[in-house]
């Protein structure tokens, strides 16, 4: 029976800023372990589970205590059965790459490097399964035997099964459909099918067919028949179902009756149990469910080669990474790396052993978090340790000491960062500090990350203890909202805030709904002026150019924040003003000031249209805006990538002709796989939008009904739920 893994816990209070699992006392040494016992098998299982967990969770260490106080690793080794179980965790012989042993008195430490499904070079294609498993929970038939599906074979098998779901399946009523040749196996299956149609059997009768890949006989000469069937039947069902089906015959001796079970072929993979695979969740070891395990084993992302550069691929990294992309034409990770960390000698001086200078309050937890992020977010797959050091500030003299013991000496020598490791480490560090969840992730059916631009990162890396007031001006498509939301995350982390203590204020309902209330309170500026926010300490304002001067919003927000010495950041884009009035801010108040001028969120064709509109806005000069600043922003504006996009202009169309055209376009987008909610139809005025909707909606519903897509036309504030049909 499988171990109840809740007895194993992750220990986060050790000297090591890594995931550590303590499995207690264990028999160690080749001679001692030759006398196998139930207790030793349990210890071996616990060690295997701990190692599998660490391989899947970014690496760490297993701590065990020898039952023999005189145990010496150098003299006694660990035991052949333990060696075999460790090889079994990996389905590989690469033990020296992943495991390092160190003895401390009667305790033995096993350092486990993170699993990496790629080859020795980080950018090489996957040569191993995505995650480690002691067993897959899957069986197949091979000749007349039931064999387990190995981790190495599981991913290909699962993908193959997914494809077969769309194809015709074999049956066994005398052979496969459209079988070109009458094979011996088909003859046996035909005899089996005829046998099953009989309504009686003769005592002592000898069957005229034998076991094959699709036929198995089981003798139930055991005292506890039900217990035997309970243990063995799931395995046979999985094996037959995963190998085009078959017949399983149970023979019961006391009545000489043969009972046949017909295991049908199955269009998906059939498991006889949950896979034996684990990950760390908090301070617990969690066994993966079939759904989660399958998701990790077969994880794949859409091919975005024409629009994005792949910076971190699922095909060659640790198990828990997410794919990371940068937009085609923007600075890639290696270029950003040169900008962020240009001086290698300086970098090596600070980071050679990754010694972090931390306050005593943060200590080991920060080192632990950074190490996990380097591996599970940044994809760093080599051996690495992060050493916390405490910096005491006493008057003018700085004193630095290593936390408790000099724990660097507790790590094996091969965990020291070398010059050969620097490029891969720097790449992982760049991804850790620059990546954010890409907002198309949900639409594409997988979670992946994008990289910030250098200017966005510089904004986000400001010291918030000093940069409490900040004004950010930008042109359309420069990612102001992305930066605003990342700043909110930083405020939460640095000041340990609750959701109610941070307020995000924007102009419209759609953006308010998009941001939601998971990381902060999200409100429109109207709701802010009409509400009481007594718990709020920090405020981030987005789209401030569209607020009104008579609302006195700026003074209200500033006073609320100053009372609690909080953060007050304001984001504006005067090129997107929706009214010809002042926004209630004097230009002298827009300091300290930062600019965002690299357009990254819109295609080049859209940028070209925006560029022309921005130029018109500057020429008109009919609104109360700081035109000198806008002219400088306009001069610096640039499309920072090469994604072209597309647009079509149609002239002189009547209303009914426009309705037909829009219907054809929407239908075309659905046929190409675009979500219908991604469409927006904009008219000059609200009245024009209402009139157009009366003509468009019936025809659109009639056409789209064929595609079995539900259709709702709604206002812009419902952009997350409906096709937008609204005024400009």
C-alpha positions as CSV (number, residue, x, y, z in Angstrom):
1,X,0.0,0.0,0.0
2,X,1.2,3.5,-0.7
3,X,2.5,5.7,2.0
4,X,0.2,8.3,3.6
5,X,2.4,11.2,2.6
6,X,0.8,13.7,5.0
7,X,3.3,12.3,7.5
8,X,6.1,14.0,5.6
9,X,6.3,17.8,6.1
10,X,8.5,20.5,4.6
11,X,10.8,22.1,7.2
12,X,11.3,25.8,6.6
13,X,13.1,26.5,9.9
14,X,16.4,24.9,9.0
15,X,19.7,26.8,8.5
16,X,19.2,26.1,4.7
17,X,17.2,28.7,2.8
18,X,15.8,25.9,0.6
19,X,13.0,23.3,0.7
20,X,14.0,20.7,3.3
21,X,12.3,17.4,4.1
22,X,13.3,15.6,7.3
23,X,12.5,11.8,7.1
24,X,13.8,11.0,10.5
25,X,15.8,7.8,11.4
26,X,16.8,5.3,8.7
27,X,18.9,2.3,8.3
28,X,21.9,3.2,6.2
29,X,24.9,1.2,4.7
30,X,25.2,-1.7,2.3
31,X,25.6,-4.4,4.9
32,X,22.8,-3.1,7.2
33,X,20.2,-2.8,4.5
34,X,20.7,-6.4,3.2
35,X,18.5,-7.5,6.0
36,X,15.3,-6.1,4.5
37,X,12.3,-5.5,6.7
38,X,8.9,-3.8,6.4
39,X,10.3,-0.8,8.3
40,X,13.2,-0.5,5.8
41,X,10.8,-0.6,2.9
42,X,8.8,2.2,4.5
43,X,12.0,4.2,5.0
44,X,13.0,3.7,1.4
45,X,9.5,4.8,0.2
46,X,9.7,7.9,2.3
47,X,13.1,8.8,0.9
48,X,11.8,8.2,-2.7
49,X,8.8,10.5,-2.1
50,X,10.9,13.2,-0.6
51,X,13.4,13.1,-3.5
52,X,10.6,13.0,-6.1
53,X,9.0,16.0,-4.4
54,X,12.2,18.1,-4.4
55,X,13.0,17.2,-8.0
56,X,9.6,18.6,-9.0
57,X,9.6,21.6,-6.8
58,X,12.9,23.4,-7.6
59,X,15.3,21.3,-5.6
60,X,16.2,21.3,-1.9
61,X,17.5,18.8,0.7
62,X,16.5,15.6,2.5
63,X,17.8,15.2,6.0
64,X,18.0,11.7,7.6
65,X,19.5,10.3,10.8
66,X,21.3,7.0,10.8
67,X,20.0,4.4,13.3
68,X,23.6,3.4,13.7
69,X,25.5,6.1,15.6
70,X,28.8,4.7,14.1
71,X,27.7,5.1,10.5
72,X,30.2,6.5,8.1
73,X,29.1,7.3,4.5
74,X,32.7,7.0,3.2
75,X,33.0,3.5,4.6
76,X,29.5,2.1,4.5
77,X,27.8,3.7,1.5
78,X,24.0,4.0,1.5
79,X,22.7,0.6,0.3
80,X,21.9,-0.9,-3.1
81,X,18.1,-0.7,-2.6
82,X,18.3,3.0,-1.9
83,X,20.5,3.6,-4.9
84,X,18.0,1.7,-7.1
85,X,15.1,3.8,-5.7
86,X,16.9,7.0,-6.4
87,X,17.6,5.9,-10.0
88,X,13.9,5.0,-10.2
89,X,12.9,8.6,-9.2
90,X,14.6,9.9,-12.3
91,X,14.1,7.0,-14.8
92,X,17.7,7.8,-15.6
93,X,21.4,7.1,-14.6
94,X,22.3,10.8,-14.3
95,X,22.5,10.5,-10.5
96,X,25.7,12.6,-10.0
97,X,24.1,15.6,-11.8
98,X,21.1,15.7,-9.4
99,X,22.3,14.2,-6.1
100,X,25.1,15.3,-3.7
101,X,25.7,13.7,-0.3
102,X,27.1,15.3,2.9
103,X,27.4,13.8,6.4
104,X,27.2,15.8,9.6
105,X,27.8,13.5,12.6
106,X,25.0,10.9,12.6
107,X,23.0,12.9,10.1
108,X,23.2,12.4,6.3
109,X,22.1,15.2,4.0
110,X,21.0,14.6,0.4
111,X,21.1,17.8,-1.7
112,X,18.7,17.5,-4.7
113,X,19.0,19.7,-7.7
114,X,15.9,20.7,-9.6
115,X,14.6,18.4,-12.3
116,X,15.3,19.7,-15.9
117,X,13.6,18.1,-18.8
118,X,16.1,19.4,-21.3
119,X,19.6,18.2,-22.1
120,X,22.8,19.4,-20.4
121,X,22.6,22.6,-22.3
122,X,19.7,24.8,-21.1
123,X,18.4,25.6,-24.6
124,X,18.4,22.0,-25.9
125,X,15.1,20.3,-26.6
126,X,13.4,18.0,-24.0
127,X,15.1,14.7,-23.6
128,X,13.2,13.6,-20.4
129,X,9.7,13.8,-19.1
130,X,8.4,17.2,-17.8
131,X,8.1,16.0,-14.2
132,X,9.4,13.1,-12.1
133,X,7.1,10.2,-11.0
134,X,7.7,7.0,-9.1
135,X,4.9,5.5,-11.2
136,X,2.5,6.9,-13.7
137,X,-0.7,5.1,-12.7
138,X,-0.9,3.8,-16.3
139,X,-0.6,0.3,-17.7
140,X,-0.4,-1.2,-21.2
141,X,-0.3,-4.7,-22.7
142,X,2.9,-6.0,-24.2
143,X,2.6,-9.5,-25.7
144,X,0.8,-11.4,-22.9
145,X,2.0,-9.2,-20.0
146,X,0.7,-6.1,-18.2
147,X,3.6,-3.5,-18.1
148,X,3.6,-0.1,-16.4
149,X,3.9,3.0,-18.7
150,X,7.2,4.7,-17.7
151,X,7.5,8.4,-17.2
152,X,9.6,8.7,-20.3
153,X,6.8,7.1,-22.5
154,X,3.9,8.7,-20.7
155,X,3.9,12.2,-22.4
156,X,3.9,10.7,-25.9
157,X,1.3,8.1,-25.0
158,X,-1.0,10.8,-23.5
159,X,-0.7,13.0,-26.6
160,X,-1.3,10.0,-28.8
161,X,-4.4,9.1,-26.9
162,X,-5.7,12.6,-27.3
163,X,-5.4,12.4,-31.0
164,X,-7.1,9.0,-31.1
165,X,-10.1,10.5,-29.4
166,X,-10.9,12.0,-32.8
167,X,-10.4,8.8,-34.8
168,X,-12.3,5.5,-35.2
169,X,-11.5,2.9,-32.6
170,X,-10.8,-0.8,-33.1
171,X,-13.5,-3.3,-32.0
172,X,-13.2,-7.0,-31.2
173,X,-16.2,-8.8,-32.8
174,X,-13.9,-11.0,-34.8
175,X,-11.1,-8.6,-35.6
176,X,-10.3,-5.0,-36.4
177,X,-12.4,-3.1,-38.8
178,X,-10.9,-2.9,-42.3
179,X,-8.1,-5.4,-41.4
180,X,-6.2,-6.0,-44.6
181,X,-4.8,-9.5,-43.6
182,X,-6.2,-12.4,-41.6
183,X,-3.5,-12.6,-38.9
184,X,-3.2,-15.3,-36.2
185,X,-4.2,-12.7,-33.6
186,X,-7.4,-12.0,-35.5
187,X,-8.2,-15.7,-35.7
188,X,-7.8,-16.0,-31.9
189,X,-10.0,-13.0,-31.3
190,X,-12.6,-14.5,-33.6
191,X,-12.6,-17.7,-31.6
192,X,-12.9,-15.7,-28.4
193,X,-15.9,-13.8,-29.7
194,X,-17.6,-17.0,-30.7
195,X,-16.9,-18.5,-27.2
196,X,-18.5,-15.6,-25.5
197,X,-21.8,-16.1,-27.4
198,X,-22.3,-19.6,-26.0
199,X,-24.9,-20.0,-23.3
200,X,-23.3,-23.0,-21.5
201,X,-19.9,-24.6,-20.7
202,X,-18.7,-28.2,-20.2
203,X,-16.8,-29.2,-17.0
204,X,-13.1,-29.6,-17.8
205,X,-13.5,-28.1,-21.2
206,X,-10.2,-26.9,-22.7
207,X,-10.5,-23.6,-24.5
208,X,-9.4,-23.5,-28.1
209,X,-7.6,-20.2,-27.9
210,X,-4.6,-18.9,-25.9
211,X,-3.4,-15.7,-24.3
212,X,-2.5,-12.8,-26.6
213,X,-1.9,-9.1,-26.2
214,X,-5.7,-8.7,-26.0
215,X,-6.6,-11.9,-24.0
216,X,-5.6,-12.8,-20.5
217,X,-6.5,-15.7,-18.2
218,X,-6.5,-15.4,-14.4
219,X,-6.7,-18.3,-12.0
220,X,-8.5,-17.3,-8.8
221,X,-7.2,-20.1,-6.6
222,X,-6.9,-17.8,-3.6
223,X,-8.8,-17.6,-0.3
224,X,-9.8,-14.0,-0.6
225,X,-11.1,-13.7,-4.1
226,X,-12.7,-10.3,-3.7
227,X,-9.6,-8.8,-2.3
228,X,-7.5,-10.3,-5.1
229,X,-9.8,-8.9,-7.8
230,X,-9.9,-5.5,-6.0
231,X,-6.2,-5.2,-6.2
232,X,-5.6,-6.6,-9.7
233,X,-8.6,-5.7,-11.8
234,X,-7.9,-1.9,-12.0
235,X,-4.4,-2.7,-13.4
236,X,-5.8,-5.0,-16.1
237,X,-8.6,-2.6,-17.0
238,X,-6.0,0.2,-17.5
239,X,-3.7,-2.1,-19.5
240,X,-6.4,-3.4,-21.9
241,X,-8.2,0.0,-22.3
242,X,-4.9,1.6,-23.1
243,X,-4.0,-1.1,-25.7
244,X,-7.1,-1.2,-28.0
245,X,-9.2,-3.3,-25.5
246,X,-9.3,-7.0,-24.9
247,X,-10.8,-10.0,-22.9
248,X,-10.0,-10.9,-19.3
249,X,-11.2,-14.4,-18.2
250,X,-11.4,-15.2,-14.5
251,X,-11.6,-19.0,-13.8
252,X,-13.3,-20.1,-10.5
253,X,-12.1,-23.7,-9.6
254,X,-15.0,-24.9,-7.4
255,X,-17.6,-24.6,-10.1
256,X,-15.4,-25.0,-13.1
257,X,-17.1,-21.9,-14.6
258,X,-15.2,-19.5,-16.8
259,X,-16.4,-15.9,-16.5
260,X,-15.3,-13.5,-19.3
261,X,-15.0,-9.7,-18.8
262,X,-14.9,-7.5,-22.1
263,X,-12.7,-4.5,-21.5
264,X,-13.6,-2.1,-24.3
265,X,-11.0,0.1,-26.0
266,X,-11.1,3.6,-24.5
267,X,-10.7,7.0,-26.3
268,X,-8.6,8.5,-23.5
269,X,-5.9,7.3,-21.1
270,X,-7.2,5.0,-18.4
271,X,-5.4,5.2,-15.0
272,X,-5.5,2.4,-12.4
273,X,-4.5,4.9,-9.7
274,X,-3.3,8.5,-9.2
275,X,0.3,8.8,-10.4
276,X,3.0,8.6,-7.7
277,X,4.3,12.2,-8.1
278,X,4.5,15.0,-5.6
279,X,5.1,18.7,-5.3
280,X,5.6,21.2,-2.4
281,X,2.5,23.3,-1.6
282,X,3.3,25.7,1.3
283,X,4.8,23.4,4.0
284,X,3.0,20.3,2.8
285,X,3.9,17.6,0.3
286,X,1.0,17.2,-2.1
287,X,0.4,14.2,-4.3
288,X,-0.6,15.3,-7.8
289,X,-4.1,14.4,-9.0
290,X,-4.5,12.7,-12.4
291,X,-5.7,16.0,-13.9
292,X,-2.8,18.1,-12.6
293,X,-0.2,15.4,-13.4
294,X,-1.5,15.1,-17.0
295,X,-1.6,18.9,-17.4
296,X,2.1,19.1,-16.3
297,X,3.3,16.1,-18.4
298,X,1.7,17.3,-21.6
299,X,2.0,21.1,-21.1
300,X,2.4,22.9,-24.4
301,X,1.9,26.5,-25.6
302,X,0.6,27.9,-28.9
303,X,3.2,28.5,-31.6
304,X,3.7,32.3,-31.4
305,X,6.9,32.4,-33.5
306,X,5.8,35.1,-35.9
307,X,4.8,37.5,-33.1
308,X,6.9,36.7,-30.0
309,X,10.4,35.6,-29.2
310,X,10.5,32.5,-26.9
311,X,12.7,33.4,-23.9
312,X,11.9,30.5,-21.6
313,X,10.5,27.3,-23.1
314,X,8.7,24.4,-21.4
315,X,10.8,22.1,-23.5
316,X,14.0,22.6,-21.5
317,X,13.4,23.8,-18.0
318,X,12.3,22.8,-14.4
319,X,8.8,21.4,-13.9
320,X,7.0,24.4,-12.5
321,X,8.2,27.1,-15.0
322,X,5.7,28.9,-17.2
323,X,6.8,29.9,-20.8
324,X,8.1,33.4,-21.1
325,X,8.0,35.5,-24.4
326,X,9.1,38.9,-25.5
327,X,7.4,40.7,-28.4
328,X,9.2,40.3,-31.7
329,X,11.3,43.4,-32.3
330,X,11.6,44.4,-28.7
331,X,14.8,44.0,-26.6
332,X,15.2,40.3,-25.9
333,X,16.3,38.8,-22.6
334,X,20.0,38.8,-23.5
335,X,19.9,42.5,-24.6
336,X,18.0,43.4,-21.4
337,X,20.6,41.5,-19.5
338,X,23.4,43.6,-20.9
339,X,21.5,46.8,-19.9
340,X,20.7,45.6,-16.4
341,X,24.0,43.9,-15.5
342,X,26.7,45.3,-17.9
343,X,29.7,44.9,-15.5
344,X,30.5,41.3,-14.9
345,X,33.4,42.0,-12.5
346,X,31.1,44.1,-10.3
347,X,28.4,41.5,-10.5
348,X,30.7,38.7,-9.6
349,X,32.0,40.6,-6.6
350,X,28.4,40.9,-5.3
351,X,26.8,37.7,-6.4
352,X,29.6,35.1,-6.8
353,X,28.1,33.0,-4.0
354,X,24.7,34.8,-4.2
355,X,25.3,36.4,-0.8
356,X,22.4,38.7,-0.1
357,X,22.6,41.6,2.3
358,X,19.3,41.6,4.0
359,X,17.7,43.0,7.1
360,X,17.4,40.6,10.0
361,X,13.6,40.8,9.7
362,X,13.6,39.3,6.2
363,X,16.6,36.9,6.7
364,X,16.3,33.4,5.5
365,X,12.8,33.7,4.0
366,X,13.9,36.2,1.4
367,X,16.8,34.0,0.4
368,X,14.5,31.0,0.2
369,X,12.0,32.9,-2.0
370,X,14.7,34.2,-4.3
371,X,16.2,30.7,-4.8
372,X,12.7,29.3,-5.6
373,X,12.0,32.2,-8.1
374,X,15.4,31.7,-9.8
375,X,14.5,28.1,-10.5
376,X,10.7,27.9,-10.8
377,X,10.2,31.3,-12.5
378,X,13.5,32.0,-14.1
379,X,14.3,28.5,-15.2
380,X,17.8,28.2,-13.7
381,X,18.5,24.5,-13.6
382,X,22.0,24.3,-12.3
383,X,23.0,23.7,-8.6
384,X,22.5,26.9,-6.7
385,X,22.4,28.1,-3.1
386,X,21.3,31.6,-1.8
387,X,23.1,32.6,1.4
388,X,21.4,35.2,3.7
389,X,23.7,37.6,5.5
390,X,22.5,40.1,8.1
391,X,23.6,43.7,7.9
392,X,23.6,45.6,11.2
393,X,23.7,49.4,11.1
394,X,25.3,50.7,14.4
395,X,25.9,54.4,14.2
396,X,28.4,55.0,11.3
397,X,29.9,51.5,11.4
398,X,28.5,48.8,9.4
399,X,28.7,45.3,10.7
400,X,27.9,42.2,8.7
401,X,27.5,38.7,9.9
402,X,26.2,35.4,8.5
403,X,23.0,34.3,10.0
404,X,23.6,31.8,12.8
405,X,26.4,29.5,11.6
406,X,28.3,30.3,8.4
407,X,25.8,28.1,6.5
408,X,27.7,28.5,3.2
409,X,30.1,25.9,4.6
410,X,27.1,23.6,5.1
411,X,26.6,23.4,1.3
412,X,28.6,21.1,-0.9
413,X,31.4,22.7,-2.9
414,X,29.6,22.0,-6.2
415,X,26.8,24.4,-5.1
416,X,29.2,27.4,-5.5
417,X,28.3,29.6,-8.5
418,X,31.2,29.6,-11.0
419,X,32.0,31.8,-14.0
420,X,30.6,29.1,-16.3
421,X,27.2,29.4,-14.6
422,X,27.0,33.2,-14.8
423,X,25.3,33.5,-18.2
424,X,22.5,31.1,-17.4
425,X,22.1,32.6,-13.9
426,X,21.9,36.1,-15.3
427,X,19.3,35.1,-17.8
428,X,17.2,33.6,-15.1
429,X,17.6,36.7,-12.9
430,X,16.5,38.9,-15.8
431,X,13.3,36.8,-16.3
432,X,12.6,36.9,-12.5
433,X,12.8,40.7,-12.3
434,X,11.1,41.5,-15.7
435,X,8.4,39.0,-16.3
436,X,4.7,39.5,-15.7
437,X,1.6,37.5,-16.5
438,X,0.5,38.2,-20.1
439,X,-3.1,39.2,-20.3
440,X,-3.8,36.9,-23.4
441,X,-2.9,33.9,-21.2
442,X,-6.6,33.1,-20.4
443,X,-7.7,33.4,-24.0
444,X,-4.9,31.1,-25.3
445,X,-5.8,28.4,-22.8
446,X,-2.4,28.4,-21.0
447,X,-0.5,30.7,-18.6
448,X,2.5,32.4,-20.0
449,X,4.6,35.5,-19.2
450,X,5.9,38.5,-21.0
451,X,8.9,40.7,-20.3
452,X,8.8,44.3,-19.2
453,X,10.7,47.0,-21.2
454,X,13.7,48.5,-19.5
455,X,11.9,51.8,-18.8
456,X,8.9,49.9,-17.3
457,X,11.3,48.0,-15.1
458,X,13.1,51.2,-14.0
459,X,9.8,52.7,-12.9
460,X,8.9,49.5,-11.0
461,X,12.3,49.3,-9.3
462,X,12.0,52.7,-7.7
463,X,12.5,52.7,-3.9
464,X,8.9,53.2,-2.7
465,X,10.0,54.4,0.7
466,X,11.4,57.4,-1.1
467,X,9.3,57.6,-4.3
468,X,6.0,58.0,-2.5
469,X,4.6,60.6,-4.9
470,X,5.0,59.9,-8.6
471,X,3.4,61.1,-11.8
472,X,3.7,58.9,-14.9
473,X,2.9,60.5,-18.3
474,X,2.7,58.3,-21.4
475,X,1.4,58.0,-24.9
476,X,-1.2,55.3,-25.9
477,X,-0.1,51.7,-25.8
478,X,3.0,52.1,-23.6
479,X,1.7,49.8,-20.9
480,X,0.7,52.4,-18.2
481,X,-2.0,50.1,-16.7
482,X,0.5,47.2,-16.7
483,X,2.9,49.3,-14.6
484,X,0.1,50.6,-12.4
485,X,-1.0,47.0,-11.5
486,X,2.7,45.9,-10.9
487,X,3.2,48.9,-8.6
488,X,0.1,47.8,-6.6
489,X,1.7,44.3,-6.3
490,X,5.0,45.9,-5.0
491,X,3.1,48.1,-2.5
492,X,1.4,44.9,-1.2
493,X,4.7,43.1,-0.8
494,X,6.8,45.9,0.6
495,X,4.3,47.3,3.1
496,X,2.5,44.0,3.8
497,X,-0.9,45.6,2.9
498,X,-4.3,44.0,2.9
499,X,-6.6,44.4,-0.2
500,X,-8.6,47.1,1.5
501,X,-5.6,49.3,2.2
502,X,-4.8,49.9,-1.5
503,X,-7.1,51.8,-3.8
504,X,-7.0,51.7,-7.6
505,X,-9.0,54.6,-9.2
506,X,-9.8,54.6,-12.9
507,X,-12.3,56.2,-15.3
508,X,-14.6,53.4,-16.5
509,X,-16.4,50.3,-15.4
510,X,-14.7,48.0,-17.9
511,X,-11.2,48.7,-16.5
512,X,-12.5,48.5,-13.0
513,X,-13.9,45.1,-13.6
514,X,-10.8,44.0,-15.4
515,X,-8.6,44.9,-12.4
516,X,-11.1,43.3,-10.0
517,X,-10.7,43.3,-6.2
518,X,-8.2,40.5,-5.7
519,X,-5.1,42.7,-5.2
520,X,-6.7,46.0,-4.2
521,X,-10.0,47.9,-4.0
522,X,-10.9,48.9,-7.6
523,X,-13.3,51.8,-8.1
524,X,-14.2,54.4,-10.7
525,X,-13.5,58.0,-9.9
526,X,-17.2,58.7,-9.4
527,X,-17.4,55.9,-6.8
528,X,-14.3,57.3,-5.1
529,X,-15.8,60.8,-4.8
530,X,-19.0,59.4,-3.4
531,X,-17.5,56.8,-1.0
532,X,-15.7,56.6,2.3
533,X,-12.3,54.8,2.3
534,X,-11.2,55.0,5.9
535,X,-8.9,51.9,5.7
536,X,-7.1,53.1,2.5
537,X,-3.3,53.9,3.0
538,X,-2.1,53.9,-0.7
539,X,-3.7,55.1,-3.9
540,X,-2.9,54.5,-7.6
541,X,-4.8,56.6,-10.1
542,X,-5.1,55.5,-13.7
543,X,-6.5,57.5,-16.7
544,X,-6.4,60.7,-14.6
545,X,-6.5,62.9,-17.7
546,X,-10.3,62.1,-17.9
547,X,-11.2,63.3,-14.4
548,X,-12.8,66.8,-14.0
549,X,-11.3,69.8,-12.2
550,X,-14.5,70.6,-10.2
551,X,-14.4,67.2,-8.6
552,X,-11.4,68.1,-6.5
553,X,-10.3,64.5,-6.7
554,X,-6.6,65.1,-6.5
555,X,-6.7,67.0,-3.2
556,X,-9.1,64.4,-1.7
557,X,-6.8,61.5,-2.7
558,X,-3.6,63.3,-1.6
559,X,-5.0,64.2,1.8
560,X,-6.2,60.6,2.4
561,X,-2.8,59.2,1.6
562,X,-0.7,61.9,3.5
563,X,-2.5,61.1,6.7
564,X,-1.0,57.7,6.7
565,X,2.3,58.5,4.9
566,X,1.3,56.3,2.0
567,X,2.0,55.9,-1.7
568,X,0.3,58.1,-4.3
569,X,1.0,57.4,-8.0
570,X,-0.9,59.0,-10.8
571,X,-0.9,57.8,-14.5
572,X,-2.0,60.2,-17.3
573,X,-2.2,60.1,-21.1
574,X,-3.4,63.5,-22.4
575,X,-3.6,62.1,-25.9
576,X,-6.5,60.0,-24.7
577,X,-8.5,62.7,-23.0
578,X,-12.3,62.3,-23.5
579,X,-13.3,65.9,-22.8
580,X,-11.9,69.4,-23.6
581,X,-11.4,70.5,-19.9
582,X,-8.6,70.4,-17.5
583,X,-8.2,67.3,-15.4
584,X,-7.9,69.2,-12.2
585,X,-4.1,69.1,-12.0
586,X,-1.8,72.1,-12.2
587,X,1.2,71.2,-14.3
588,X,3.4,72.3,-11.5
589,X,1.9,69.5,-9.4
590,X,3.0,66.8,-12.0
591,X,6.3,66.1,-10.2
592,X,8.3,64.0,-9.8
593,X,7.6,63.0,-13.3
594,X,8.5,59.9,-15.5
595,X,7.6,59.3,-19.2
596,X,6.6,56.2,-21.1
597,X,7.1,56.6,-24.8
598,X,7.8,53.1,-26.2
599,X,4.6,51.7,-27.7
600,X,4.5,47.9,-26.9
601,X,0.8,47.0,-26.6
602,X,-0.5,47.9,-30.1
603,X,0.3,46.6,-33.5
604,X,2.4,48.9,-35.8
605,X,-0.6,49.7,-38.1
606,X,-2.6,50.8,-35.1
607,X,0.4,52.8,-33.8
608,X,0.6,54.6,-37.2
609,X,-3.1,55.6,-37.0
610,X,-2.5,56.8,-33.4
611,X,0.6,58.7,-34.4
612,X,-1.5,60.6,-37.0
613,X,-4.2,61.3,-34.5
614,X,-1.7,62.5,-31.9
615,X,-0.3,64.9,-34.5
616,X,-3.8,66.3,-35.2
617,X,-4.4,66.8,-31.4
618,X,-1.2,68.8,-31.2
619,X,-2.2,70.9,-34.2
620,X,-5.8,71.6,-32.9
621,X,-4.7,73.0,-29.5
622,X,-8.3,73.3,-28.5
623,X,-8.1,71.7,-25.1
624,X,-6.6,72.7,-21.7
625,X,-3.5,70.5,-21.9
626,X,0.3,71.1,-21.3
627,X,1.2,71.3,-25.0
628,X,4.9,71.8,-24.5
629,X,5.1,68.5,-22.7
630,X,2.9,66.7,-25.2
631,X,5.2,67.9,-28.0
632,X,8.2,66.4,-26.3
633,X,6.3,63.1,-25.6
634,X,5.2,63.0,-29.3
635,X,8.8,63.5,-30.5
636,X,10.0,60.6,-28.3
637,X,7.1,58.3,-29.1
638,X,8.1,55.1,-31.1
639,X,6.7,51.7,-31.9
640,X,9.2,49.4,-30.2
641,X,8.4,46.2,-32.0
642,X,7.8,44.8,-35.5
643,X,4.4,43.2,-35.2
644,X,2.5,44.9,-38.1
645,X,-1.2,44.1,-37.6
646,X,-3.7,45.0,-40.2
647,X,-6.7,47.3,-41.0
648,X,-9.1,47.9,-43.8
649,X,-10.9,51.2,-44.7
650,X,-14.3,51.0,-46.5
651,X,-15.9,54.2,-47.8
652,X,-19.4,55.2,-48.9
653,X,-21.3,52.3,-47.5
654,X,-25.0,52.4,-46.6
655,X,-26.3,51.3,-43.2
656,X,-27.6,47.9,-44.4
657,X,-24.5,47.3,-46.4
658,X,-22.4,48.0,-43.3
659,X,-24.5,45.5,-41.3
660,X,-23.9,42.8,-43.9
661,X,-20.2,43.6,-44.0
662,X,-19.8,43.5,-40.2
663,X,-21.8,40.2,-40.0
664,X,-19.5,38.6,-42.6
665,X,-16.4,39.8,-40.7
666,X,-17.6,38.5,-37.3
667,X,-18.5,35.2,-38.8
668,X,-15.0,35.0,-40.4
669,X,-13.3,35.7,-37.1
670,X,-15.3,32.9,-35.4
671,X,-14.4,30.4,-38.2
672,X,-10.7,31.3,-37.7
673,X,-11.0,30.6,-33.9
674,X,-11.1,34.1,-32.5
675,X,-13.3,34.5,-29.4
676,X,-16.4,36.4,-30.4
677,X,-16.0,38.7,-27.3
678,X,-12.8,40.1,-28.8
679,X,-14.9,42.1,-31.4
680,X,-15.9,45.7,-30.9
681,X,-18.2,47.8,-33.2
682,X,-18.0,51.5,-32.6
683,X,-20.4,54.2,-34.0
684,X,-20.1,58.0,-34.0
685,X,-22.8,58.6,-31.4
686,X,-24.9,56.7,-28.9
687,X,-28.0,57.2,-31.1
688,X,-26.2,55.9,-34.2
689,X,-25.0,52.9,-32.2
690,X,-28.6,52.1,-31.1
691,X,-30.0,52.4,-34.6
692,X,-27.2,50.2,-36.0
693,X,-27.8,47.6,-33.4
694,X,-31.5,47.2,-34.4
695,X,-30.4,46.4,-37.9
696,X,-27.3,44.3,-37.1
697,X,-28.4,42.1,-34.2
698,X,-31.0,40.0,-36.0
699,X,-28.7,39.2,-39.0
700,X,-25.7,38.6,-36.7
701,X,-27.6,36.2,-34.5
702,X,-29.0,34.3,-37.5
703,X,-25.5,33.8,-39.0
704,X,-23.7,33.0,-35.7
705,X,-26.3,30.6,-34.5
706,X,-24.8,28.1,-37.0
707,X,-21.6,28.3,-35.1
708,X,-23.3,27.5,-31.8
709,X,-22.0,30.7,-30.2
710,X,-24.1,32.8,-27.8
711,X,-24.3,36.4,-28.9
712,X,-24.8,39.5,-26.8
713,X,-24.3,43.1,-28.0
714,X,-23.5,45.4,-25.1
715,X,-22.0,48.7,-24.1
716,X,-18.2,49.3,-23.7
717,X,-18.4,48.9,-20.0
718,X,-19.4,45.2,-20.5
719,X,-16.4,44.6,-22.7
720,X,-15.4,41.5,-20.8
721,X,-18.7,39.8,-21.4
722,X,-20.2,40.9,-24.7
723,X,-19.5,42.1,-28.2
724,X,-19.1,45.8,-27.8
725,X,-21.5,48.0,-29.8
726,X,-21.2,51.5,-28.5
727,X,-20.3,55.1,-29.4
728,X,-16.8,56.3,-29.8
